[in-house]
Amino acid sequence: MATRFQDTFISREHRFSLGIDHRTDRYYLSTPVSGVNRAMEWEAYFTITEGQFQVFHANPACADAFTEDCRMGRNEHLLVHPS
């Protein structure tokens, strides 16, 4: 069975990875997120455009605001659900 999410770029400094969702053939950014009390952290995947993928790959610092919005729950509409 093939892996659904394939990371193609990892930025440890900025705490995110970029890749392709093989189920939908769309690009994603994944980053650790935590619950309200921050007692638990998990990896969440957010859909991004090809343009965002290219920009974030070329200059990872450009993803900082987007990644922070993801971590703070402001990009829930882009969240990839595992179903």
C-alpha positions as CSV (number, residue, x, y, z in Angstrom):
1,M,0.0,0.0,0.0
2,A,1.4,3.4,-1.0
3,T,1.8,6.2,1.4
4,R,-0.8,8.9,1.0
5,F,1.4,11.8,2.0
6,Q,4.8,12.1,0.5
7,D,7.1,14.8,1.9
8,T,9.3,16.3,-0.7
9,F,10.8,19.2,1.4
10,I,11.4,19.5,5.1
11,S,12.3,22.7,7.0
12,R,13.3,21.8,10.5
13,E,14.0,25.4,11.3
14,H,10.5,26.6,10.3
15,R,8.8,23.4,11.5
16,F,6.9,22.4,8.4
17,S,7.1,20.0,5.5
18,L,5.8,20.2,1.9
19,G,4.7,17.4,-0.2
20,I,2.0,15.7,-2.4
21,D,-1.2,14.0,-1.3
22,H,-1.3,11.0,-3.5
23,R,-5.0,10.5,-2.9
24,T,-5.9,13.9,-4.4
25,D,-2.7,14.8,-6.3
26,R,-2.7,18.1,-4.5
27,Y,0.1,19.9,-2.6
28,Y,0.2,20.2,1.1
29,L,2.0,21.8,4.0
30,S,2.2,19.8,7.2
31,T,3.1,21.2,10.6
32,P,2.7,20.3,14.2
33,V,-0.5,21.6,15.9
34,S,-1.7,21.3,19.4
35,G,-5.0,21.3,21.2
36,V,-6.3,24.0,23.4
37,N,-4.3,23.1,26.5
38,R,-1.2,22.2,24.4
39,A,-0.9,18.9,26.3
40,M,-0.7,17.0,23.0
41,E,0.8,17.8,19.6
42,W,0.1,16.1,16.2
43,E,0.9,16.5,12.6
44,A,-1.8,18.3,10.5
45,Y,-1.9,18.6,6.8
46,F,-3.2,21.7,4.9
47,T,-3.9,22.0,1.2
48,I,-1.8,24.6,-0.6
49,T,-1.6,25.8,-4.2
50,E,1.2,24.9,-6.5
51,G,2.3,28.6,-6.3
52,Q,2.5,28.4,-2.5
53,F,4.4,25.2,-2.8
54,Q,7.0,26.8,-5.1
55,V,7.3,29.9,-3.0
56,F,7.6,28.0,0.4
57,H,10.1,25.6,-1.1
58,A,12.3,28.4,-2.5
59,N,12.1,30.5,0.6
60,P,10.9,28.7,3.7
61,A,10.6,31.9,5.7
62,C,7.7,32.9,3.4
63,A,5.7,30.1,5.0
64,D,6.0,31.5,8.5
65,A,2.7,33.5,8.6
66,F,0.8,30.7,6.8
67,T,2.2,28.1,9.2
68,E,1.4,30.1,12.2
69,D,-2.2,30.6,11.0
70,C,-2.4,26.8,10.6
71,R,-1.2,26.2,14.1
72,M,-3.6,28.8,15.5
73,G,-6.6,27.2,13.8
74,R,-7.1,30.0,11.3
75,N,-6.8,27.8,8.2
76,E,-9.2,25.1,9.2
77,H,-10.9,25.3,5.8
78,L,-7.7,24.0,4.3
79,L,-7.2,21.1,6.7
80,V,-6.9,17.7,5.0
81,H,-9.1,15.1,6.7
82,P,-7.8,11.6,6.8
83,S,-10.9,9.8,5.5
